[in-house]
Amino acid sequence: MGQGYWRRLVRLFKRTVRVERRLNIEELLLLAEAIFDYGLKIRASEKWSALPPPYIIIEVPELVQRLRKTPQAIQDAFLLLRAAGFAELLDCHGHWKLNLAGGSQRSRWQEVA
């Protein structure tokens, strides 16, 4: 067992500890804003025949991969968005409906925290 093995083991341990800690409120607000921005980006990238829909469906596992956060952190950010009226849980499988119609009032959900 060389030095490289122990370095990888320590790096893995540090990453595991960092992943399991809960986010503080500032990090949670930033994550909620990143989720909202991601929803806006998806809506802007789609080609709509008429007006774009006022909401978009997002899966938690998709955001876990894209934003590299834990599923619990993503759920907490969605709960913050739900408290502000910007998100709604669709089912128990991690599908959320993100309401993008009130995007101009984004400072409103920051007051919830």
C-alpha positions in Angstrom: 0.0 0.0 0.0 1.7 3.1 -1.3 1.3 6.7 -0.6 -1.1 7.1 -3.6 -3.5 4.6 -2.0 -3.7 6.5 1.3 -4.2 9.8 -0.5 -7.1 8.4 -2.5 -8.6 7.0 0.6 -8.3 10.3 2.5 -9.8 12.2 -0.5 -12.7 9.8 -0.7 -13.3 10.1 3.0 -13.3 14.0 2.8 -15.7 13.9 -0.1 -18.0 11.6 1.7 -18.1 13.8 4.8 -18.6 16.9 2.7 -21.5 15.3 0.8 -23.4 14.2 4.0 -23.4 17.5 5.7 -26.6 19.6 5.6 -26.6 22.9 3.7 -27.0 26.1 5.6 -29.7 28.6 4.6 -27.4 30.7 2.3 -26.4 27.6 0.4 -30.0 26.5 0.3 -31.1 29.8 -1.2 -28.3 29.6 -3.8 -29.4 26.0 -4.7 -33.0 27.0 -5.0 -32.0 29.8 -7.3 -29.9 27.4 -9.4 -32.9 25.1 -9.7 -35.1 27.9 -10.8 -32.5 29.1 -13.3 -32.2 25.6 -14.6 -35.9 25.5 -15.2 -35.8 28.7 -17.1 -32.9 27.4 -19.2 -34.9 24.3 -20.1 -37.9 26.3 -21.1 -35.8 28.6 -23.2 -34.1 25.7 -25.0 -37.4 24.0 -26.0 -39.1 24.9 -29.3 -42.8 25.7 -28.5 -45.4 26.0 -31.2 -47.3 28.5 -29.1 -46.5 30.3 -25.9 -44.2 28.4 -23.5 -45.9 26.7 -20.6 -45.9 28.5 -17.2 -44.4 25.4 -15.5 -41.9 22.7 -16.2 -41.5 19.2 -14.7 -38.1 18.4 -13.1 -36.9 15.2 -11.6 -34.7 15.2 -8.4 -32.3 12.5 -9.8 -31.7 14.7 -12.8 -30.8 17.6 -10.6 -28.6 15.5 -8.4 -26.5 14.6 -11.4 -26.5 18.1 -12.9 -25.9 20.1 -9.8 -23.8 17.5 -7.9 -25.7 17.9 -4.7 -27.3 15.2 -2.5 -31.0 14.2 -3.0 -31.8 15.6 0.4 -30.3 19.0 -0.4 -32.3 19.1 -3.7 -35.5 18.2 -1.8 -34.8 20.9 0.8 -34.4 23.5 -1.9 -37.7 22.3 -3.5 -39.4 22.6 -0.2 -38.1 26.2 0.0 -39.5 26.9 -3.5 -42.8 25.3 -2.5 -43.1 27.5 0.6 -42.8 30.5 -1.8 -45.3 29.1 -4.2 -42.9 28.2 -7.0 -42.9 24.4 -6.8 -45.3 21.6 -6.2 -44.6 18.0 -5.5 -46.3 15.8 -8.2 -45.6 12.3 -6.9 -43.5 10.4 -4.4 -40.9 9.5 -7.1 -39.1 12.8 -7.1 -41.0 14.7 -9.8 -41.6 18.4 -9.1 -43.6 21.0 -11.0 -41.7 24.2 -11.1 -43.9 27.3 -11.7 -41.9 29.7 -13.9 -44.7 32.2 -14.4 -43.7 34.2 -11.3 -40.0 34.4 -12.3 -40.0 38.2 -12.2 -40.8 38.0 -8.5 -37.9 35.8 -7.5 -36.9 38.0 -4.5 -40.3 37.0 -3.0 -39.1 33.4 -2.3 -35.8 34.6 -0.8 -37.9 36.3 1.9 -39.3 32.9 3.0 -36.0 31.9 4.5 
